[in-house]
């Protein structure tokens, strides 16, 4: 085991260190954060022989270029349909390879997906906040956003040649344009026609898209009753409606409380695939019951467990 040092030559916006997050602090007003696409994050770690929770780098469509200045380390990239250039290789993400001193790794967007994950066979040195290295994008607390010329240190770095090769990309990791959603909890603020619009119309992701959430373009979802509700807890996947009737799907860095009504909640099991949609991609919502949501979540969790177990 040894230490490997990488230097950032290029980095796009929202490229940050993430681990599984800090959900136990939401009651204190601290967002859970963590990876946008949790399945791909876990796949990158497990494919390289790491525990699924170790810190990795979340790469946005802005891309990332790293130069290895000392040492060597095996790495894995999983998530989205990104393009990876390293040594003599030029191909897609979903790969395990080894980087050595003097080599460059380039990750840039390909034909699909918004997020990919770069994990290392070792421990990525990064600051923690409240016991987690996950970066909260607005504050920068946690492991932090990557910056040009910054040095990344991988301690206990290993070469795991037996792990090298392609990582199977599961169907569930592809972008999902139809999302299952449960009505409520504030559907009382909307009439039947507006609710029908949500579940029948087509919406489009806008450029107002970050780790906190994404605003949608489509038919307005106007309130039919005066808004008089106290701020209350919010969960990942809430479809929040602002005063102008515009829906926003809240994501990993969502605020912990809010006073705008949530007309529906996207089933959590659909969110990893949803975040791989890009701005201007279309999305529709399919209404299901809470009981169906539980059944869907259990089914998806079972499929994911089998997939990740096979990678290990």
Secondary structure, DSSP 8 states (H G I E B T S, - for coil): -EEEEEEEEEE-TT-EEE-S--GGGGGGT------SSHHHHHHHHHHTT--TTS-EEEE-TT-EEEEEEESEEEEEEESTEEEEEETTEEEESSEEEEEETT-EEEEEEEEE-S-EEEEESSEE----BTTB----TTT--SS-B--TT-EEEEEEE---GGG-EE----GGGS--SEEEEEE-SSGGGS-HHHHHHHHHS-EEEEEEESSSEEEEESS----SS------EE--TTEEEE-TTS-EEEE-TT--SEESS-EEEEE-GGGHHHHTT--TT-EEEEEE--HHHHHHHHHHHHHHHHHHHHHH-
